[in-house]
Amino acid sequence: MTDTHSDTPFHGRVRGASGRLFWLGLAMTLLGIAAVVFPMASTLVAALLVGWVLVFGGALSFIGAFSIHGTGPFFGALLTGLLSLAAGLFIVFSPLAGAVGLTLLLGFLFMFQGAYEIFLAFELRPLPGWWGMLLSGLASAVLAIIIAAGWPAISTIALGILLGVNFLSTGFGYMLVSRALKS
């Protein structure tokens, strides 16, 4: 018995990318293991990365504001650049305090990622291995709930552990979908 859903253009593109999906899944799995084994270091690395991105982005926005004509847009761009720069400097010089805010932001990200992956799983459902993506989406949703329940006390290790578990579940999901598409 053939399923009409497995012959859609989307499923054909996913089958064509199955090798890349496997390697992406493997890389995410290895990153996840490292993040879970070293949660405080992973938390600090994540916080510092975000801090430096905000510093450089804020500096570029600040400089770019001087090329904008018009009082309103100029001051809007100037303010956005200064706020990004200030937030980045705060996180760079106080990464543990920055991790508290980033942990909350990560909770929102996991909530949306979980919804997306659950939706994607049901789009993939006629294909074998669709349940791997469903498990990944459910894991992301559970991580969002854990953050909401333990925030802010868990912020010193939460980013590292939660990013690690998220990378692990997403990596496994991609590898399962990839392997199922090859069979």
C-alpha positions, 0 to 999 in steps of 0.5 A: 500500500502506498501513501500519497503523502510520501510522494509530495515535493516536500518529502522528495526534498527531505529524502534528497537531503537525508545525508546532510540531515544525518551529519547535522544530527551527529554534529548536534548530538556531539555538541549536546554531549559536551554541553551536558558534561560541562554545564557551567562552562557551556552556560558561560560560553553561551552567555559570553557568545551572546554578549559579544554578538550584542557588543559588536552588533550594537557598535555597528548599529551605533555607527550606522545610525550616523548614515541615517537621515531624519531625526526619528530614524536616526535616534531610533537607530542610535538608541537601538545600537546603544541598548544592544551595546549596553546589554552586550557589555553587561553580559560580557562583564557579568556573564552569570547575571546575563545567564539569568536573562538568557535562560528565560529567553531560551525558555521562550525559544524552546517553547517555539521550537517545540511547537515547530518540531511537533508540527514538522513531525506531523507533516512527516508522519507518513514517513518512517521515523517521523516519531523521532522529530515528534520526540524532539519537539516534545523534549523542547516543550518539556525543557521550556516547562523546566525553565519556567519552573526553576527560573532564576535559581537554575540559571548558572547551569541551565543554559549548558544543560538545556542547550545540551539536551536540546542539541541531543534531542534535535540531533537524534531526531534528525538522525532518525529521520535521515536513517528512516529515509534511506531505508 
